[in-house]
């Protein structure tokens, strides 16, 4: 971290003179590629609303962890979200219901359970507001290290499994006929998304977390002409939006997560117009 701090001090940027902004900027530089890659897998797999359901399950896990008196309820949220993802994958593989119906069932149940646990015994819901809005400015060096490990794990998973996962998402029967373990692919994918969503919820916020998992790839689809460009543009757009959103939030005194999400929405609008012009 000392090298990063020294580099930030060298830059002629006022906002990087503060340690909390240095931490936030480094976190954004890690979150950008992380969400950019996850976004391509979420959008290709038609699981956009599933990431939102995972956010609700993460909130429920945090409420359970707080009720149990854990010093770090985030880890309870990780365990709960992974179990939630595994249960969803199990039910999905053995049900004739469509994916959006099952996501609706799991999402509404997670929301109800989270609110029930959070308010159990007349408890106050206000102490969970930070998880709804998020605050990347509160990220610590230890959390940045954890975020870096998650990014490395997601990159390795993407390098090793992205082609098989994409084939599974587009045509599961063809993937299965070619020896791809489609069940394991989908299960591993849901677990990775569950961990990413849960660990990011306190920095990004539950209310806008899903936008970071959808907008980068959605905007990239409007610009990309092939799979390589699709992934590259998604990562770049997420990275640029993160830096721009953090900068805007600092100078305007607004929520960083919301600013990043709005920049991504602007990118989507611009990419949509460019697509129409090119078409």
N, C-alpha and C positions, 0 to 999 in steps of 0.2 A: 504493500500500500504506500510505502514511503516514496517509491519511484513514481507512482501515479500522482501522489500529492505534489511532488517536485515538478512533474510535467505540467500539471494544472497551474501551478504558481508561475510557470514560464509563459503561459498563454495570457495575452492581454484581454482577459474577459473578467469583468467585475464579479459575475455570479460564481466563478470558480475560485474566488478567494476564500470562500466559506467551506469548512470541512464537510458539512452536511450536503452541500451542493456537489462537492467532489464525489462523495459516496453515491449520491443520486445519479450523477452522470455516468459513473462506472456501471451502476446497476442497469441503467437504460441501455448502455452499450452491450450488455449481456442479454437483457430482456428482448431487445430488437431481433437478433438472430434466432433466439429461442422461440418467440412467438411467430416469427416469420416462417420457420420450418414447420412448427406445429399447425399453423394456419393452412398450409398446403395440404397436410394430411387430413385435417378436419373437413375442409371444403370438398376435397376430392372424395372423401368417404361419406359425404352427405350427413355429417354428424354435427352440424353447426349448433343445433339446439341441445345436443348432448353435453357440450362443454358448459352450457348455461346450467343444465341440470347438475353437473359436477360441482359448479360453484355453489349451488344450494346445498349439496351434500357436504361440502367443505364447511359451510357455515354451521350446519347441524353438528358436525364433528367438533368444531370449536366450542359450540355451546355445551356439548357433552363434556369436553375436556375442562371447561371452566367450572361446570357443575361438580365435576369430580375433584376439583381443587388442584389441577395440574399447573405447574409453574409455566409450562410451555404448551398451551392447548393446541398449537398448530400441529404438533405431532399426532395428537388424537384425531385431528382433522385429516391428516394424511392417511392414517390407518382406516378411518371411516370411509374416506373417498375411494380408496383402493378396493375395499370390500363392496362398496356401492357399485363401482365399475365392473368388478367380477360378477356380482349378482346380476347386473344388467346384461352382461355378455351371456351368462348362463340362460337367463329367461329368453333373451332374443334368439338364441340358437335352438330353443325348444318350443317356440311359440309361433303361431301362424299370424300373429298381429304384426302390423307394419311398424317400422322403426320409430316413426314420429308418434304413433300411439303409445308405444312403450316408454318413449322419452317423456311424454306428457304425464304418464302414470308415475314414473319414478321422480320426475321433477316436482310435481305437486305434492307427492308424499314427503319428499325431502324438505320442502318449504314448510309444510305443516308441522313436521316433526321438529324442525329447527326452532320455529316460533314457540311451539309447545314447551320444549326443553328450556329455551331462553327465559320464558316467563313463568316457569314452574315455581310454585310457592310464592307467587307475587313478585318475582324477580324483575328488575328493571331491564328494558331492552336497550336503553341508551348506551350502555357500555359496549355494545356490539356495533355502534355506528361507524367506528373506524374501519371495520371490515366491509361495510357497505360502500364507503367512499374510497378508502385506501389512502396511503400517504407514502409515496416513494422517497420523500425527504427524510423519513425516519429509518431508512435502511442502515444497517450496521455493517462494518467490515466482515464480521462473521457470517452474516446472511449473504453478503456478496460472494464469499467463498462457496457457500452452499449453492447459490445460484449458478456459479461457474461449473460446479460438478454436475448439476442438472443439465446445463447446456451441453457439456461434453457427452453425457449419456444420451441425450436426444440426438446429437449429431452422429454418434456411433450407430444408434438405432436407425436413423435415416439412411446412412451410408449402406448399412447391411440389409435393410429391409424395405426401403422405399419402393423399389420396383415391384416386389411381391405384394406389398400392401396396396399399391395402386391397382395392380391387376385384380386383387381380391375385391377392391372397392368397385371397380368398373364391371367385372364379370366374374363373380365368385365360382361359378360352375367351371369356367375355362381355367381359372387358377387352380382349382382342385384337381382337374384332369391333368394338369402339368406338375402335380406333386407338391403344390404349395399348401402348407398346413393352414388353411384359411381361418379355422377356429382359433388357433394359437396366435395368428397374425392380428386378428381383431381384438383378442384379449390383451395382448401386449400393447397394442395401440391405445386401448382405453385406459390401461394402467398408467402409461406414460403421460397421457393427457391429464389423468386424475392427479398425479404427483405435481405436474407443472401448474395446474390450476390452483391447487391447494397451497403450494408454497408461495404463489404470487398474489394471493387474495388480499393480504394485508398491505401490499405495496400498490396494487392496481385498483382494488375495490370490486366487490361483487357486482355492483350495478353496471359496470362498464367492462368487466373482464371479458365477456363474450365477444365484444366488438374487436378486441385485439386478436382474437382467435379466428375471426371471420374476415374483417376488412382487408388485411394485407393480401391474402390470396384472392379475394374477390376483385380487388383492384388490379392485381397482377394478371388475372384472367383476361381483363380487357386489353392488356398490352402485349402479353406473351404470344409468340408464334410457335413455340415448342415447349416441351417439358422442362428443358434446362432454363429457358428464360422465365418460365412460370415460377420455379423455385427461386431463381436469382432475384427477380423483381420483387417477390414477396418479402424476402429478407431485407433487401435494400429499402423498400418502402417502409417496413416496420422500423428499421434503424433510423432512417431520416425523420420519420414521424416522431420517434422517441426523443431525439435530440431537439427537434423543433418544438415539440409540445412542452418539454421541460423548460426550454428557454422562454417560451411564451408565458408559461405559468409563473416563472420567477418575476418577470417584469410586470405582469398584470396582477399578480397576487391571487391566482386562481388554482384550482386543483390540477395537479400535474397529470393524473390519469385521465381526467376529462379532456384536458387540452390535447393529449396524445391521441385520444379517440377521435376528437374533432378534426385533427389534422389528417388522420387516416380516412375519415369520411370525405374530406375535401379531395384527397388523392383519388378516392373512388369516383367522385363526381367528375374530376378532370379526366381520368382514364376512360370513363364512360363516354364523355364528349369526344375524346380523341378517337375512340373506337368508332363512333358514329361518323366522324369526319373521314376516317380511313375507309369505312365501309361504303 
